[in-house]
Amino acid sequence: MTAMERITPTDAASLVDTERGTVSRRLYVDEDLFELEMERIFTRTWVFIGLESEIPEPGDYVTRNMGTDPVIMVRDNDGKIGVFHNSCPHRGVMICQADQGHVKGFVCAYHGWSYHLDGSHAGAFHPEEFYRGGVPFDELGLHKVAQIDTYAGLVFATWNKELGPLIETITESSRWYLDLLLGRTPEGMEVLGPPQRWTAEQNWKIGGINFCGDGPHAPTLHSVIGPQIGESTEQFMAAMLGESPDVTISSGQNMLLNLLPGKETPFIGYPPDLVKLFKETLNADQINLLGRMMTNVCTLFPHLSLVQAPVRFSENEPPVNFLTLRVWQPVSATRTEVWNWFLVEKEASEEYKEAALKAGLRSFSAGGTFDQDDAEGWSATSRGLQGPIGRSLNLSFQTVVGWRDEVWEDFPGPGKTSPNMYTEMTEFEYLTEWKRWMGGEK
Amino acid sequence: MSVRPETALKAGGQPVSDAAYRQISELLFHEASLLSRHEYSTWLTLLAPDISYRMPLQTFQHRNQRRDYGKDPAWLDENYDSLKIRAEQLNNAASNSEAIPSFMRYFVTNILIEESENGFSVSSQVLLIRVRSNNPTPFFLSAQRSDLWIDSGNQLLLSDRAIHLDMPHIDSPTLAFFM
């Protein structure tokens, strides 16, 4: 009996109580649910694969995962990006076992079957007569995803032929906000190197939910490091206590903004030449918001998160903004591999690029001072839910009950904006999106 | 970067005196002892004010398909001020990462030393065993370190350290320690 048969859509939907704001703790530890998530979510949604700037030349490839299925992202000789299941159609051996590389075509190491960069079958090692005409080589190219699309240099793919184009998921409303991070200069962002990869002892959704807008954990879990590396303790606290909305930017896509009070100098941590480019690229409302943005964290369902903030690790240096992009790569119900990239404006000076990378490494990364605090909290969640009693209980997102009708009406941006970062609304919206995909609504 | 140095030192370099070899070896053992006991305030006194402390990031690559991208990708890229902030965070009970201190043991071996202009180039191999409260299974991390220790007049100070890990994908949720 498969997980699909053991857990019906109705069963799955019952685990998230949207009225009461409670969620079954099974979502963090149950292996059957995990198996079902791989099928119902990761084979059906748009899944982030990587960045166009990771494979600039034809023949460049990187290896990634869609859920638990390994894939190759490659640029072909026409400059087009392809995403293929990373296993030979002959006997299933992984075609690319390295993290990244450059090839003229793909050759399976086992029996020598080969493939063009566009995934089509190129040849077999042995002469044709050896196969006696029985092997339909034309049909045995690398297994392709159903659709590929990009936004702001980010490559997404899906196995789902029926799914609408990416603009229906990362909508115009989403892009209004995401452009503040990814599309704020004419040339956009570039990746600063291959992703860091490390293993966390937690369910893949925990980090994603946190990055939707877990405002309340910042002044507690990060009470030591937070004020120390911000512009100042006063500004950190002002941003924490000030106008810091939770925003549902589209279905399943959520963001928390820490905004500086209006009297503070805008654009903390950006060099003037970049600010000039922001003003040429974004509209007046976006510029006003970006200027006041102290921290921006967001998660695009199912497992892509971004975080941007100005930080400084020396009193003698000005704060610098970093931008981290990461996926919470599912491994099992209680193990996740975090893949972490750093991005910076293509137009930025070499000095600023280096400073932005260091700022990111020191805050949100495997060695990040913020991640260290989060990681132990999340590992402790897995430990706390090991037993049958733990699984039978609920997680509380009941703060939403008191906030769900409160909307920041005149907030200068699209989406649904809750008035502060303590509402838990965006985190719970992520779980409601999980319910839509797992419960059969999507 | 992805090409790992076999050793920081050239074969056939001028050997240092027995006394210097012993002094620097014991300095590395002393440092390992401080790190295993979380004595980070004292560890900071071993660092030069202009220290560069880097942990480069490596990737698995096929011999015939090698391609690097990004400028000097890293796990860590620190200076004195950022190391001091990290040390203070790790020592602060209000900070979650090491509120329950991990048990750590450092094994330092294969020490090669060469005299340089104002100090010593030192290559060593390190095995770290770490046990965190949230996971009783020991975590192993091995690395080669390439150091520059400079003579400040009254003591040797660590001025440059590159830590080449043997683990392109780290099987641990944090790097809340020094190597």
Interface residues (C-beta under 8 A of the other chain):
Chain A: E54 P56 D60 C96 Q97 A98 D99 Q100 G101 H102 V103 V191 L192 G193 P194 Q196 R197 W198 T199 A200 E201 Q202 L221 S223 V224 I225 Q228 I229 F313 S314 E315 N316 E337 K353 E354 L357 K358 L361 R362 S365 A366 G367 T369 D371 Q372 D373 A375 E376 G377 W378 S379 A380 R383
Chain B: M55 L57 T59 F60 Q61 H62 Q65 R66 R67 Y69 G70 K71 D72 P73 A74 W75 L76 D77 E78 N79 D81 S82 I85 R86 E88 Q89 N92 A94 S95 N96 S97 E98 A99 R132 N134 N135 P168 H169 I170 D171 S172 P173 T174 L175 A176
